[in-house]
Amino acid sequence: MKKIILPILLSLISLACGFIWPLHPSTPTAGALPTDLAPTPTATLLYLPPPPTSSMSMYQSQKYGFSFVYPDAFPLTIQSDEYIEVGDKIVVFVMTMNPAEVPGDRPLIETTSDVQPARYPAKLYTGYLGAIGGYIPQQIRMYVFEHNGVYIAFTLYALGLHVTEGDFSQIVPIYPEDEKIFDNIVKGLELQ
């Protein structure tokens, strides 16, 4: 009886391994992964909706001589000629001095780079906003353009300025998807 059970047991194990193997195929050593093996996202972020492919609007400031294009899915809130919110996480503001050098409570700047995201030179500042004023600590990404005696700043906040409840013990990072949308908005800047 033992002689019969052992081959049957080995056959069952072999058969089971045959069913399991396709679930975990070996990774090719060279070249691109076939499309059926390419990694796919497993989670959906709820912070910024994906940009629409053809539904875009333009904001134009006659006073300061600039315009930019943004996705219609993002509500535009115009507080003044100097302060515009695009969606929940992006703020465009105009100042007479560089916002990265304003004295007092401001985001901590960790890196500064000379860049040209649109056709115009700019400074790219990255850093984070602390818990000052009840904000949740979060990363920021800010492009600053100097134009006609003013500074035009586009700032992306990881959570946005209206989020006041959450974990104060760690700095929330910017999601790569949000950064791509933000950078595309900045690339659409036109200066007059």
N, C-alpha and C positions, 0 to 999 in steps of 0.2 A: 504494500500500500504506500509506504514511504517513497518507493521508487516512482510511483505514478504521480504523487502530489508534487514532488520537486520539479519535474518538467512542466507541469501545469502552472505552478507558481512562477517559474521563470518565464514562461510564455506570457502570463498575465502582466508581470512587471515589464517585460519587453514591449508589450502592447500599450501599456500605460505610458511608458516613456515615449513611444511613438506619437501619442496624442499630446503630450506636454511639450515636446521639442519644438513644434511650430510656434508656440507662444513665446519662446525665447530664442530666436535664431541668432547665430553668431553674427557679429558686426563685420562688414567687409573691411579689409585693411587698407585699401587705396581707392581713390575716386569718391564720387558723391554717393550718398545713400539713395537707394531706390525710393521713389515717392511713397511706397507703402510702408517703408521703415523710418521715414523722416519723423522727427519728434513733433508732436502736436501739443498745443497748449491744453492744460487740464483745468485751468480756472479762468473765470471771466471777472475782470475788474469792473467795479461799479462806479468808479469815480468820474471818468470822462467818457462820454459816448464816442464811438468811432466817428471819424470825420465823414460826412457825406461825400459822395464822389462828384456830384454836379451841383449841389445846392449850397452856394456860397453867397455871402453878402460882403459889402465893402463899407468900412467906416472911413470918413474923410474929415480931417480937421482943417477948416479954412483958416482958422486963427493961427495955427502953428505950421501949416504947410506939409502935412503928411497924411498918408492913407495906408490901410492894410486890409487884407481880405481874411475873413474868418468863416468857419462853418455855420450855417443857419441853425444847426442843432444846438449851438451855444447861445444862450440869451445875452444880448448886449445891454449893459446897464451903464448909462452915461450919467455920472454924478455931476460932472462939470467938464469944461474944455480941457481941464488938466487931469481928470481922473475917470477912467473907463474900465469897467469890468467885462471880461469876455468869458462867459461860462462861470463856473464856480472857482476856478483856480488861477486864472490869468488876469493880471492887472496891468493896464497901460497908463502911465502917468507922465506928466511934463513938469519939469522943475527948472529953476534958474541956476541951480548948482547940481553937481554930480551926486545922485542919490546914494552912491556907495561911500561918499565922504561927508554926508550930513552928520553933524555932531548930535549926540544924544542916543536914544534907544533906536537901534536899527539892526538889521540882520548881521550876523557875523560872517565876514567874507573870508573864505578859505583859499580860493584860487581866483586869479585874474588873468585873462588872456586877451590879446589883440586878435580880433576875428573880423570876418566879412561875410555874415550870414546872408545878407541881401547884396545889393551892389554897393553898399556903403560901409566904411570901416566902423567898427564898434568895439566896445569892451564887453567881454563876457565875464560875469562874476558868478561864482557858485559858493554856496555856504548854507547857512541855516538860520532860521528864525527861532529864537528861544521862547520861553514861556512868558515873556514880558507881555503885560496887558491881557493875560488870560488865554493867549494862543497856545495851541498844541505845538510842541517843538517839531519843526519840519524843515526839510531841505528847500532851498530856493535855487532858481536859475534865472539870472537877470542879464538881458542885453541892454546896453546903454549907447544911444546914438547922440552925438552932438550935432545940432542943426539950428542955424539962424539964432545963435545966442542962447539956446535952451538945450536941455537934456531930455530926450525921449527915452523912457525906460519901459521895457516889456519884462514883466516878472511872472514866473511860474512858481506857484506854491504847491508843495506835495499834497496838502489837504485843502488849501484855500483859507482865506482870512475869516470866513464865517463859521468855521468849525471850532467850537470852544469846549467840547467835551471829548475826553479820550485819555490815553495814557500819556502822562507828563514825564515818564521816566526814560523815554528813549526818543530819538529823533526819527520822524517818519521819512523814509526816502521817497524820491520822485520815481514814479513808475515809468519805465522806458516808453510805453505807449503814449503817455501824457507828454513826455519830452519830444517825441516825434511830431505830435500835433502842434505843440508849441513852436518848435523850430520851423515848421512849415508856415505858421502864421507870421513869424518874424521874417522869413525869407520873402514874404509878399509885401514887405514894407516898400512904399514909394515916397520919396522926399521931393517936394516941389521947391 
